[in-house]
Amino acid sequence: MFFTLSKVFWFLADPANMLLAMLCLGAALMWTGWRNFGRRLIGLAALLALATAILPVGAFMLVKLENRFPIVTELPGRVDGVISIGGVANQFITMDRGQISLNGSVERLTEFAALGRRYPKARLVFSGGSGNLLRQEIKEADVLGPFLESLGLEPGRVIFENQSRNTFENAVKTKEAVNPGPGETWVLITSAFHMPRSVGVFRKAGWRVIPYPVDFGFERDEALKFSFSLGSGLGRLRAGLHEWLGLVFYWLSGKSEDFFPMP
């Protein structure tokens, strides 16, 4: 139920959808007796779009997340396992085209493979099912085997957890799959902006992992830089708002140890 409600809520709260709804409703009202309200609605949508294009609100939200956990420069001599969270490949395009389709978070896989080679005795887990509300027939974990082999990981070494649909399920189902022992050292790889929420749910699941953030998208002070791009501003606002809402609702629903987990 949580998964379904979260998808429906985000569809309604998505800034891009909200702007489109305001423009369409405002244009429709222009042909009715509510034309004055329609003009105001269109004007408000234009002002919001202008603010999104100029003000680095989305960048500020994402940089705050990225700066929470530092880059790991030193790891223990012994690592028992490495986990990479999904959200890297489009499994539907991959299956349809017969060629791997990756997004900008590919560092989750390249660092996963690098640590796998560095620690040849460590257990490796890729956790990713399908986060698509309407399409659960193909899982992300099911299409990544050949690509990970091309990165130098031996066939059969990686455990593919393919049932998780969100970050909370990544933690719970991965723990069920590997049953980590007391005192074991596990490394968690995910994008830097996604690390606070991920660490929160793993800790809530009783699993203390070493956060290994990758896929940084900003300089440390980039939140202070202004620009003029609606496409870039809207994309950053959508990503930042999605992650901060995730932090809020995971905390309120008891799925995360803290609202904003820290190192």
C-alpha positions as CSV (number, residue, x, y, z in Angstrom):
1,M,0.0,0.0,0.0
2,F,2.8,2.4,0.9
3,F,4.4,1.8,-2.5
4,T,1.2,2.5,-4.4
5,L,0.3,5.6,-2.3
6,S,3.8,7.1,-2.7
7,K,3.6,6.7,-6.5
8,V,0.2,8.4,-6.7
9,F,1.2,11.1,-4.4
10,W,4.4,11.9,-6.3
11,F,2.4,12.1,-9.6
12,L,0.3,14.8,-8.0
13,A,3.1,16.6,-6.3
14,D,5.6,16.5,-9.2
15,P,6.4,20.2,-10.0
16,A,6.3,19.6,-13.7
17,N,2.8,18.0,-13.5
18,M,1.6,20.9,-11.3
19,L,2.8,23.5,-13.7
20,L,1.2,21.8,-16.6
21,A,-2.1,21.4,-14.7
22,M,-2.1,25.1,-13.8
23,L,-1.4,26.1,-17.5
24,C,-4.1,23.8,-18.9
25,L,-6.7,24.8,-16.3
26,G,-5.9,28.5,-16.7
27,A,-6.3,28.2,-20.5
28,A,-9.5,26.3,-20.2
29,L,-11.0,28.9,-17.8
30,M,-10.2,31.7,-20.4
31,W,-13.2,30.4,-22.4
32,T,-15.6,30.6,-19.4
33,G,-16.9,33.2,-17.1
34,W,-13.9,32.5,-14.9
35,R,-11.5,34.1,-17.4
36,N,-10.1,36.5,-14.9
37,F,-9.1,33.6,-12.6
38,G,-7.7,31.8,-15.6
39,R,-5.5,34.7,-16.4
40,R,-4.2,34.9,-12.8
41,L,-3.5,31.1,-12.9
42,I,-1.5,31.4,-16.1
43,G,0.3,34.3,-14.7
44,L,1.2,32.4,-11.5
45,A,2.4,29.5,-13.5
46,A,4.6,31.8,-15.6
47,L,6.1,33.3,-12.4
48,L,6.7,29.9,-10.9
49,A,8.4,28.8,-14.1
50,L,10.6,31.9,-14.1
51,A,11.6,31.4,-10.5
52,T,12.4,27.8,-11.2
53,A,14.6,28.8,-14.1
54,I,16.5,31.4,-12.2
55,L,16.6,30.5,-8.5
56,P,18.9,27.5,-7.6
57,V,16.3,25.9,-5.3
58,G,16.6,22.4,-6.7
59,A,20.4,22.7,-6.7
60,F,20.4,23.8,-3.0
61,M,18.2,20.8,-2.1
62,L,20.4,18.3,-3.9
63,V,23.8,19.8,-2.7
64,K,22.5,19.6,0.9
65,L,21.9,15.9,0.4
66,E,25.2,15.3,-1.5
67,N,27.2,17.0,1.2
68,R,25.8,14.9,4.0
69,F,28.1,11.9,3.6
70,P,31.7,12.4,2.5
71,I,33.5,10.4,-0.2
72,V,35.1,7.3,1.3
73,T,38.9,7.5,0.9
74,E,39.8,4.6,3.1
75,L,38.0,1.2,3.7
76,P,38.8,-1.6,6.2
77,G,41.2,-4.3,5.2
78,R,38.3,-6.8,5.4
79,V,35.0,-6.2,3.8
80,D,32.4,-9.0,4.0
81,G,30.0,-7.7,1.5
82,V,29.1,-4.8,-1.0
83,I,25.6,-3.7,-1.9
84,S,24.6,-1.6,-4.8
85,I,21.1,-0.1,-4.9
86,G,19.2,-0.1,-8.2
87,G,18.0,2.8,-10.2
88,V,20.8,2.5,-12.8
89,A,19.2,0.7,-15.8
90,N,15.9,0.9,-17.7
91,Q,15.0,-2.7,-17.8
92,F,12.1,-2.2,-20.2
93,I,14.2,-0.5,-22.9
94,T,17.0,-3.1,-22.3
95,M,14.7,-6.0,-22.9
96,D,13.0,-4.4,-25.9
97,R,16.3,-3.3,-27.6
98,G,18.5,-6.1,-26.6
99,Q,21.2,-3.7,-25.4
100,I,21.8,-2.3,-21.9
101,S,20.2,1.1,-21.3
102,L,21.8,3.0,-18.4
103,N,21.2,6.4,-16.9
104,G,23.4,8.9,-15.2
105,S,23.8,6.8,-12.0
106,V,26.1,4.3,-13.7
107,E,28.8,5.0,-11.0
108,R,26.8,2.8,-8.7
109,L,27.8,-0.1,-10.9
110,T,31.4,0.9,-11.8
111,E,32.3,1.4,-8.2
112,F,30.4,-1.8,-7.3
113,A,32.6,-3.7,-9.7
114,A,35.8,-2.0,-8.5
115,L,35.1,-2.9,-4.9
116,G,34.2,-6.5,-6.0
117,R,37.6,-6.8,-7.7
118,R,39.4,-5.2,-4.7
119,Y,37.7,-7.6,-2.2
120,P,37.5,-11.0,-4.1
121,K,36.1,-12.8,-1.0
122,A,33.3,-10.3,-0.3
123,R,29.7,-11.1,-1.1
124,L,28.2,-8.8,-3.8
125,V,24.5,-7.9,-3.9
126,F,22.7,-5.8,-6.5
127,S,19.3,-4.8,-5.2
128,G,16.7,-3.6,-7.7
129,G,13.3,-4.8,-8.8
130,S,10.9,-2.5,-10.6
131,G,9.8,0.9,-9.2
132,N,7.2,1.3,-12.0
133,L,3.7,1.1,-10.5
134,L,2.1,-0.4,-13.6
135,R,5.0,-2.6,-14.9
136,Q,6.3,-5.2,-12.6
137,E,6.9,-8.0,-15.2
138,I,10.6,-7.1,-15.8
139,K,13.0,-6.5,-12.9
140,E,16.1,-4.3,-13.1
141,A,18.3,-6.9,-11.4
142,D,17.4,-9.4,-14.1
143,V,19.1,-7.5,-17.0
144,L,22.4,-6.5,-15.4
145,G,24.3,-9.7,-15.4
146,P,26.1,-9.4,-18.7
147,F,27.0,-5.8,-18.1
148,L,28.5,-6.6,-14.7
149,E,30.5,-9.4,-16.3
150,S,31.9,-6.9,-18.8
151,L,33.1,-4.9,-15.8
152,G,35.2,-7.9,-14.6
153,L,32.9,-9.6,-12.2
154,E,32.8,-13.4,-12.4
155,P,29.4,-14.9,-13.5
156,G,27.5,-16.2,-10.5
157,R,29.3,-14.1,-8.0
158,V,26.7,-11.4,-7.7
159,I,23.4,-12.0,-5.8
160,F,20.6,-10.3,-7.7
161,E,17.8,-9.2,-5.3
162,N,14.9,-8.4,-7.8
163,Q,11.8,-8.0,-5.6
164,S,12.5,-4.5,-4.0
165,R,10.4,-1.6,-5.4
166,N,11.7,1.2,-3.3
167,T,14.5,2.1,-0.9
168,F,12.8,0.7,2.1
169,E,12.4,-2.7,0.4
170,N,16.1,-2.5,-0.8
171,A,17.1,-2.7,2.8
172,V,14.6,-5.2,4.1
173,K,14.8,-7.7,1.2
174,T,18.6,-7.5,0.8
175,K,19.0,-8.3,4.5
176,E,16.6,-11.2,4.1
177,A,18.6,-12.4,1.1
178,V,22.0,-12.4,2.7
179,N,21.4,-12.7,6.4
180,P,24.5,-10.7,7.5
181,G,26.2,-12.0,10.6
182,P,27.0,-10.0,13.7
183,G,30.2,-7.9,13.3
184,E,30.3,-8.3,9.5
185,T,31.4,-5.2,7.5
186,W,29.2,-4.3,4.6
187,V,29.5,-1.4,2.2
188,L,26.5,0.4,0.7
189,I,26.8,2.1,-2.7
190,T,24.3,4.5,-4.0
191,S,24.1,8.1,-5.4
192,A,25.3,10.8,-3.0
193,F,21.9,12.5,-3.0
194,H,20.2,9.2,-2.2
195,M,22.5,8.2,0.6
196,P,20.8,9.9,3.6
197,R,17.5,8.1,3.0
198,S,19.3,4.8,2.2
199,V,21.4,4.9,5.4
200,G,18.3,5.7,7.4
201,V,16.3,2.6,6.2
202,F,19.3,0.3,6.5
203,R,19.9,1.4,10.1
204,K,16.2,1.0,10.9
205,A,16.4,-2.5,9.5
206,G,19.2,-3.1,12.1
207,W,22.0,-3.1,9.6
208,R,24.9,-0.8,10.1
209,V,26.6,-0.3,6.7
210,I,29.5,1.8,5.6
211,P,28.0,4.6,3.3
212,Y,29.9,4.8,0.0
213,P,28.4,7.7,-1.9
214,V,29.0,8.0,-5.6
215,D,27.4,9.8,-8.6
216,F,28.0,13.4,-7.3
217,G,26.3,15.9,-9.6
218,F,27.4,19.2,-8.1
219,E,30.3,21.1,-6.8
220,R,30.2,21.7,-3.0
221,D,29.2,25.3,-3.4
222,E,27.1,25.0,-6.6
223,A,23.9,25.8,-4.7
224,L,25.0,29.4,-4.6
225,K,25.3,29.8,-8.4
226,F,22.4,31.3,-10.4
227,S,21.6,30.4,-14.0
228,F,18.7,30.7,-16.4
229,S,17.4,27.4,-17.6
230,L,13.9,26.1,-17.0
231,G,14.8,22.6,-18.1
232,S,17.7,22.3,-15.8
233,G,16.0,24.1,-12.9
234,L,12.9,22.0,-13.2
235,G,14.8,18.8,-13.4
236,R,16.8,19.6,-10.3
237,L,13.7,20.8,-8.4
238,R,11.9,17.5,-9.2
239,A,14.9,15.4,-8.1
240,G,15.5,17.4,-4.9
241,L,11.8,17.6,-3.9
242,H,11.3,13.9,-4.5
243,E,14.2,13.0,-2.3
244,W,13.3,15.4,0.6
245,L,9.7,14.2,0.5
246,G,11.0,10.6,0.7
247,L,13.0,11.6,3.8
248,V,9.9,13.1,5.4
249,F,7.5,10.3,4.7
250,Y,10.0,7.5,5.5
251,W,10.6,9.1,8.9
252,L,7.0,9.8,9.7
253,S,6.0,6.2,8.7
254,G,8.8,4.7,10.8
255,K,10.8,3.3,7.9
256,S,13.9,5.4,8.7
257,E,15.9,5.8,11.9
258,D,16.2,9.6,11.5
259,F,14.7,12.4,9.5
260,F,18.1,13.3,8.1
261,P,20.6,10.6,8.9
262,M,24.2,11.7,9.3
263,P,27.6,9.9,9.3
